[in-house]
Amino acid sequence: MLDPESPYDDVTFVDLPPVTLAVVRYSQVTLERLRPLFHQAMGPLGAAMETGRFTPAGPFLAVYTGDVDTAFDVAIGFPADLVDVEEGPVTVMSFPQTPAAVLTHIGPYDELGASWGRVMAGIAEAGRTPTDTMIEVYVSDPQDTPLDEVRTDLIALLG
């Protein structure tokens, strides 16, 4: 999806390449209900990986659609090279080549809001228009990385 070796220190405009994802979807989620869904999604995602139904092609991610201040839809999963998930909780999601604004956040997840604010300000300053789809790519694992060094790439799709 993005080059995990190159952090984006400033809001950067890119064309995301086409991508296929293997995800577990949840509808009408609120921020208060979000955190447990990541753990809940790992069960079916792990089982689908173990049985060869998909092969991860990048880091864990979440795709948010809608208004995160009210209720939104979220898809939690991985970019995937091989996806065979016709039945069950793991489904296929794909995006064509898409213009986007990208920024790398370094630090705890509870500080992501400020970085998302920078993304939206950068989009507005450039006279661009965001869609209602945002993606968080969890580049580093918080179980293996100190919280103040955790890297999350923030992607806002553009219209």
Order of alpha helices (4+ residues) and beta strands (2+ residues): beta-beta-alpha-beta-beta-beta-beta-beta-alpha-beta-beta
